[in-house]
Amino acid sequence: MRHIAALIALVLFLGACGDKDASVASVTPSLIARAEAADSPAGNFVQVQYQEGREYTVLAEPVKTVSGDKIEVTEFFSYGCIHCFHFETAVHAWEKNTMPAGVEFVQTPAVFNKAWEHYARAFYAAKALGVWDKAHPVVFDTIHVKRKRLGTVDEMAELFTTFGVKEDDFKKAYSSFGVTSQVQAGDARARAAGLRGTPELMVDGRYKITTGSAGGHEQMFQVANFLIDKIKRERK
């Protein structure tokens, strides 16, 4: 019973920015079932099999990927999402330890509102200015650790000066046609994927994994690796 109690507590505290209630409610029975299996005498030997409609869903219409022949794993996220900030730990662990060969990881900012569009523009501006590697962790840290929302263009431009970018150059990139097009394209992909919250993963433009369905951040990448292996076998 201790596994069941722990899993129920986990479900109650699993978080995602956006509409998460339905996904958490739908996964509760499967999490409890797995806990019951673990409580059985042979619980330690139970092989969990990921299933469509339980740990992941199949999109009704595939979403076009941007990674060529590689298997693409897309994370929909926002700098404004505290759960995405915590998800970075799982991202780094996966990239370092268990990310399969032949896979490309793509982060796509979600645009649920004007504030998140602002953060999406900052993300793509950092890419355009060649400072994304420096800026990405600092933007997250400034917002969620230092509690500075960076909610205006001026505030974001001032931060980017610490990466060697002039304020005017940041503002030009932020408002550029290229960045605007990327924001719109990313938003279109998110809508096509039926994005309801962040962070969420999309694998090969066909499968979607949520925090609630997988059971946690690290588990999301375990499900992703399962699907990657499935896709590789299909391609042989």
WODAWO-V847619 format. One record per residue. RES is the residue in one letter. OMEGA is omega as a letter, one per 20 degrees, with the letter a starting at -180 (* if undefined). Layout:
# WODAWO-V847619
[[RES:OMEGA] [RES:OMEGA]]
This chain:
# WODAWO-V847619
[[M:a] [R:r] [H:a] [I:r] [A:a] [A:a] [L:r] [I:r] [A:r] [L:r] [V:a] [L:a] [F:r] [L:a] [G:r] [A:r] [C:a] [G:a] [D:a] [K:a] [D:a] [A:a] [S:r] [V:a] [A:a] [S:a] [V:a] [T:a] [P:a] [S:r] [L:r] [I:r] [A:r] [R:r] [A:r] [E:r] [A:r] [A:a] [D:r] [S:a] [P:a] [A:a] [G:a] [N:a] [F:a] [V:r] [Q:a] [V:r] [Q:a] [Y:a] [Q:r] [E:a] [G:r] [R:r] [E:r] [Y:r] [T:r] [V:a] [L:a] [A:r] [E:r] [P:r] [V:a] [K:r] [T:a] [V:a] [S:r] [G:a] [D:r] [K:r] [I:a] [E:r] [V:a] [T:r] [E:r] [F:a] [F:r] [S:r] [Y:a] [G:a] [C:a] [I:r] [H:r] [C:r] [F:r] [H:a] [F:a] [E:r] [T:r] [A:r] [V:a] [H:r] [A:r] [W:a] [E:a] [K:a] [N:a] [T:r] [M:a] [P:r] [A:r] [G:a] [V:r] [E:a] [F:a] [V:r] [Q:a] [T:r] [P:r] [A:a] [V:r] [F:a] [N:a] [K:r] [A:a] [W:r] [E:r] [H:r] [Y:r] [A:r] [R:r] [A:r] [F:a] [Y:r] [A:r] [A:r] [K:a] [A:a] [L:r] [G:a] [V:a] [W:a] [D:r] [K:a] [A:a] [H:a] [P:a] [V:r] [V:r] [F:a] [D:a] [T:a] [I:a] [H:r] [V:r] [K:r] [R:r] [K:a] [R:a] [L:a] [G:r] [T:r] [V:a] [D:r] [E:r] [M:r] [A:r] [E:r] [L:a] [F:r] [T:r] [T:r] [F:r] [G:a] [V:r] [K:a] [E:a] [D:r] [D:r] [F:a] [K:r] [K:r] [A:a] [Y:a] [S:a] [S:r] [F:a] [G:r] [V:r] [T:r] [S:r] [Q:r] [V:a] [Q:r] [A:r] [G:r] [D:r] [A:r] [R:r] [A:r] [R:r] [A:r] [A:a] [G:a] [L:a] [R:a] [G:r] [T:i] [P:r] [E:r] [L:r] [M:a] [V:r] [D:a] [G:a] [R:a] [Y:r] [K:a] [I:r] [T:r] [T:a] [G:a] [S:a] [A:r] [G:r] [G:a] [H:r] [E:a] [Q:r] [M:r] [F:r] [Q:r] [V:r] [A:r] [N:r] [F:a] [L:r] [I:r] [D:r] [K:a] [I:r] [K:r] [R:r] [E:a] [R:a] [K:*]]
